[in-house]
Amino acid sequence: MLRTQVYLTEAQDRALKRLARTTGRSQSQLIRDAVDRLIETRSPPPAADWKEAFHRARGMWADRADLDELLGELRSEGDQRLARSWRRF
């Protein structure tokens, strides 16, 4: 486990201490449990595998009309970098 420092309001500190006393659990355990619940409820589900991620991404740029221009710019930038790197030799 890693140690970390957390700033709480006075009200949060009092409530956490009270909860620890009444449940018999440490403040640290209560905080870890709360962080776990936050992560479970707020984190996007991980992709089961690369195929699932691939299928979810499919069509994400379907409405972009500038892809030919963008690809041309990227290729041009790559060509310029390659030419600069060849000049060094």
LINKADA-V403953 format. One record per pair of residues at least 6 apart in sequence whose C-alpha atoms are under 7 Angstrom apart, sorted by the first residue. I is the first residue (numbers start at 0). J is the second residue. D is the distance in whole Angstrom. If there is no record, write none. Layout:
BEGIN
I&J&D / I&J&D
END
This chain:
BEGIN
15&26&6 / 16&26&7 / 19&25&6 / 19&26&6 / 46&52&6
END
